[in-house]
Amino acid sequence: MNSLGIYIHIPYCLHKCGYCDFNSHVAREKEMPDYVSALLKEMEIASNEMDIDSEIVSIFLGGGTPTTLPLELLEKILIRSRQIFPLVPDCEITFEANPASASLEKLSGLRRIGYNRISIGVQSFQANELVTLDRIHSPDEAVTAINWARQAGFDNLSIDLMFALTDQTPETWNNTLNKALALAPEHLSTYNLMIEPGTAFYGLQKNGKLKLPEDEQQLYYFQESIRQLTQAGYQHYEISNFAKPGRECRHNKIYWNNGNTFGFGAGAARYLNGQRSKNINLPSDYIRQIMQNGDATESTECLQTLDAMGETLMLGLRMLEGVNIPQFENRFKVSFHSHYQEVLKKLSRENFIKLTEDRLALTTKGLYLADSVIMEFMN
């Protein structure tokens, strides 16, 4: 069987955070029913074109903040997904939530109708850092949301945290990690704050009003995440992700292993058999295009062999297990060691990679500088 993942984009948020470069828009309640109608139409069209030997192993609702949608619309999405797609019995069905838009009633409803994994965007358990990040919840509200998720019956819970913040210190980062561990989530993501063009933070940094920690300090936060979380029994399976045994995010592993993924909704991307496409970003435009034409594709790209090779390395090297060289050679009909001979020598000499006959992976040093290391292969 051909295993696929489904990504569903919910573009609405209560508030646009200063660092956010995702396709998110302040919630428009009147637009939401029309958006979900368009979403279901796009999904139905895609289901009719799916290979007969396909199976869906994960569904991921991201955003934006999916919990800004009313419960009845979130239920419609899941019911229709089950009707038109061949979901495996243990399909991982994730939704992202923010403490500010969570409630015990809504989380209980989501668990009751079949969502089985929740990812909560906490980012920090320090009040001043949440203010710096432009978040609209408090540390206590984050803890409350996590407790509500447990009361609602979620036994697969992930917490997102962020490091390398302007006013962060080693003490506050350790405190945030300790508070997260005390809540015993099945999964933790620790992200290095990146300032992206087009965000409010980018303008502040450009004008000298936002200063991030020095590289050495950022490296400390990264290494401390690995040390504390692995010591607590979590497996470090991807640059930014840690999980208890057997609780890795199935959806993200499909993506990092270059697997096929459907993407539905405004700004959603899909990757199917070497072809990547993306929908238009603006929700109102997306609704109009889907309802009028049944398609809201903005761009399509068929990856050439060298581009596909580079992307496979870029994604695979994010995983701690790295890239399976025999599989790579079988797919692209090249000798891996010969094709990348010079860059492999250079990166081995600088202790950025671990290389055997059948596997290429990054060292801890290489993981922290992954983007730069991967560019060596891309170039």
Buried (B, 14 or more C-beta within 10 A) or exposed (E): EEBBBBBBBBBBBBBBBBBBBBBBBEBBEEBBBBBBBBBBBBBBBBBEEBEEEBBBBBBBBBBBBBBBBBBEBBBBBBEBBBEBBBBEEEBBBBBBBBBBBBBBEBBBBBBEBBBBBBBBBBBBBBEEBBEBBBBBBBBEBBBBBBEBBBEBEBEBBBBBBBBBBBEBBEEBBEBBBEBBBEBEBBBBBBBBBEBEEEBBBBBBBEEEEBEBBEEEBBBBBBBBBBEBBEEBEBBBBBBBBBBBEEBBBBBBBBBBBBBBBBBBBBBBBBBBEBEBBBBBBBBBBBBBBBBEEEEBEBEEEEBEEEBBBBBBBBBBBBBBEBBBBEBBBEBBEBEBEEBBEEBBEEBEEBEBBBBEEEBBBBBBBBBBBBEEBBEBBEE
